[in-house]
Amino acid sequence: MAGAAVSPRYVCEGTENLPDESCVIVGNHCQMYGPIACEFYMPVPRRTWCAGEMMRLREVPDYAFHDFWPHKPKRVQWFYRLLSYLIAPLSVLIFNNAGTIPVYHDARVIRTFRETVDALQAGTSAVIFPEREVAWNGILWDFQDKFIDLARLYRRRTGKALAFVPMYIAPRLGRIVFGPAVRYDLDAPADRERARIKAALMEEITACACALPRHTVVPYPNIPKRNYPENVPKEAHDA
């Protein structure tokens, strides 16, 4: 399989938690590993949310430099600034030909939502990595939550309650683990559902991580490898 050349081989666990209908699969980003794992090993048809800037040649360098390498020492930042320009053509080629949906954080976000719900209605699930650079619990970084509003547009189109499935990706173990689905409550206020589903997804992804054998977690930000956390503290593992 082509993915093995650039990524670990993955085994999927908990696939019985994937509903029969299309859904939104929500996981930890683990830098480049999350999108690559889903591109090659996802067991259901899917389209993955991708930063729209990574699909436009002029926008790749600035976005990549500030999103991928903000923690690099100043003495080597020149190298990563250069690298951000070098990867731009490859980024555009890959992300415009993979199963992606461009994500925007301005007025164009409605295009993201419409294209996603179109895919869901066609029987294709959506994969979203909503972490942002706000520390949370050592395994996950805090989630953005506006993606949960997809369920309201999906309801208007179909009258159905959308399911969100938590997913934990462990590159060091070569595992993708799916947890029990959380279904949107059609009668609840939007802000309450955002908070409830976000909390449920983050807690279940953390539980999936902690249930696995002790391993190094690949975190959302590109920090030095010596600072990568473990899924279980050493003292708890040795107890």
C-alpha positions in Angstrom: 0.0 0.0 0.0 1.3 3.4 -0.9 0.7 4.8 2.6 3.3 2.5 4.1 6.1 4.5 2.3 5.3 7.7 4.3 3.5 6.4 7.3 3.2 3.4 9.7 0.9 0.6 8.8 -2.3 0.9 10.8 -4.8 -1.6 12.2 -8.3 -0.3 12.8 -10.1 -1.2 16.0 -13.6 -0.5 17.2 -15.0 -0.4 13.7 -18.3 -1.8 15.2 -18.7 1.8 16.5 -19.0 3.2 13.0 -22.7 3.5 12.2 -24.2 2.1 9.0 -24.9 5.6 7.7 -22.4 8.3 6.9 -21.1 10.2 10.0 -18.6 12.7 11.1 -15.4 11.1 12.4 -13.4 13.3 14.8 -9.8 12.6 15.8 -6.5 13.8 17.1 -4.4 15.4 14.4 -1.0 14.0 15.5 0.7 16.4 13.1 0.9 14.9 9.6 0.1 11.3 10.8 -3.6 11.8 11.3 -4.5 12.9 7.7 -2.1 10.4 6.2 -3.5 7.5 8.2 -7.1 8.4 7.2 -6.1 8.8 3.6 -4.8 5.2 3.3 -6.4 3.2 6.1 -9.9 4.6 6.8 -12.3 1.6 6.6 -15.3 3.6 5.2 -15.7 6.1 2.3 -14.6 9.5 3.6 -13.6 13.0 2.8 -11.2 14.9 5.1 -11.3 18.5 6.1 -8.2 20.3 5.0 -7.1 23.9 5.6 -8.0 25.8 2.4 -4.7 27.6 2.5 -2.8 24.3 1.9 -4.7 24.0 -1.4 -3.8 27.4 -2.8 -0.2 27.9 -4.1 0.1 31.5 -2.9 -1.2 30.8 0.5 0.7 27.7 1.4 4.1 29.2 2.5 2.7 31.6 5.1 0.2 29.2 6.5 2.7 26.3 6.6 5.4 28.3 8.3 3.1 29.6 11.0 1.1 26.5 11.5 3.7 23.7 11.3 6.9 25.3 12.7 6.1 28.1 15.1 8.2 26.5 17.8 11.4 26.2 15.9 14.4 28.1 17.4 15.1 31.4 15.8 18.5 30.3 14.5 16.9 27.8 12.2 13.7 29.6 11.2 15.2 30.7 7.9 15.4 27.0 6.9 11.7 26.4 7.7 10.7 29.6 5.9 12.5 28.3 2.8 11.0 24.8 3.3 7.5 26.4 3.4 8.0 27.7 -0.2 9.5 24.4 -1.4 6.6 22.3 -0.2 3.9 24.6 -1.7 3.7 22.9 -5.2 3.6 19.5 -3.6 0.9 20.5 -1.1 -1.3 21.9 -3.8 -0.9 18.8 -5.9 -1.6 16.4 -3.1 -4.5 18.1 -1.3 -6.3 19.0 -4.5 -6.2 15.4 -5.7 -6.9 13.7 -2.4 -10.4 13.2 -0.9 -10.4 16.6 0.9 -12.8 19.4 1.6 -11.3 22.8 1.9 -11.9 24.5 5.2 -12.1 28.3 5.6 -12.5 30.5 8.7 -14.2 33.4 7.0 -17.4 33.9 5.0 -16.4 31.0 2.8 -17.0 28.5 5.6 -20.6 28.1 4.3 -19.0 26.4 1.3 -17.2 24.0 3.6 -20.4 23.1 5.4 -22.5 22.7 2.2 -19.8 20.5 0.5 -19.6 18.4 3.7 -23.3 17.9 4.0 -23.5 17.1 0.2 -20.9 14.3 0.9 -22.8 13.0 3.9 -26.0 12.8 1.9 -24.1 10.9 -0.8 -23.1 8.3 1.8 -19.5 9.6 2.4 -18.4 10.3 5.9 -16.4 13.4 6.9 -13.1 13.3 8.9 -12.3 16.3 11.0 -9.2 17.1 13.1 -10.4 20.1 15.3 -7.5 20.5 17.7 -6.2 24.0 18.2 -3.1 25.2 20.0 -4.6 25.4 23.5 -3.3 22.7 25.9 -5.9 20.4 27.4 -4.9 17.1 29.0 -1.5 16.0 27.6 -3.0 13.7 25.1 -5.3 16.1 23.3 -5.2 19.8 22.7 -8.5 21.7 23.0 -11.1 21.3 20.2 -12.7 24.0 18.2 -16.4 23.3 18.3 -18.2 25.1 15.4 -17.9 22.0 13.2 -20.6 20.5 15.3 -23.1 22.9 13.7 -22.9 20.6 10.6 -25.6 18.7 12.4 -28.1 21.5 12.1 -27.6 21.9 8.3 -27.8 18.1 8.0 -31.1 18.1 9.9 -32.5 20.8 7.6 -31.5 18.7 4.6 -32.5 15.3 5.8 -34.5 15.5 9.1 -32.0 13.1 10.7 -29.7 13.3 13.7 -26.0 13.3 12.7 -23.6 10.9 14.5 -20.1 12.0 15.6 -17.6 9.2 16.1 -14.5 9.7 18.2 -11.2 8.4 16.8 -7.7 8.1 18.4 -4.7 7.6 16.1 -1.5 6.1 17.7 1.3 6.3 15.1 3.8 4.7 17.5 1.5 1.6 17.8 0.1 1.7 14.3 -3.5 1.7 15.5 -6.6 3.7 14.7 -9.3 3.2 17.4 -12.9 4.3 17.1 -15.1 4.9 20.1 -18.9 4.9 20.6 -20.8 7.4 18.5 -22.4 10.5 20.0 -25.6 11.5 18.2 -26.8 15.1 18.0 -29.9 16.0 19.9 -32.2 17.7 17.4 -34.3 19.3 20.2 -31.5 20.8 22.2 -30.1 24.4 21.9 -27.1 24.6 19.5 -24.7 26.0 22.1 -25.6 23.2 24.6 -25.0 20.6 21.9 -21.7 22.1 20.9 -20.5 21.9 24.5 -21.9 18.4 25.1 -20.6 16.8 22.0 -17.2 18.4 22.2 -16.8 17.2 25.8 -18.0 13.7 24.9 -15.6 13.4 22.0 -12.6 14.7 23.8 -13.2 12.4 26.8 -13.8 9.3 24.7 -10.7 9.9 22.6 -8.7 10.3 25.7 -10.2 7.1 27.1 -9.3 5.2 23.9 -5.7 6.5 24.2 -5.4 5.5 27.9 -6.8 2.0 27.2 -4.0 1.2 24.8 -0.5 -0.1 25.8 1.8 2.5 27.1 3.1 4.6 24.2 4.4 8.0 23.1 1.6 10.3 22.0 2.3 12.4 18.9 0.9 15.7 19.9 -0.9 18.3 17.8 1.8 21.0 17.8 5.2 20.3 16.2 7.2 20.4 19.4 10.6 18.8 20.2 10.3 15.0 20.4 11.8 15.0 23.8 8.6 16.8 25.0 6.2 14.3 23.6 3.9 13.0 26.3 3.0 9.4 27.2 -0.5 8.1 27.2 -0.1 6.8 30.7 2.2 8.4 33.3 5.1 6.1 34.1 4.2 5.9 37.8 0.7 4.7 36.9 2.1 2.2 34.4 4.5 0.8 37.0 2.0 0.6 39.9 
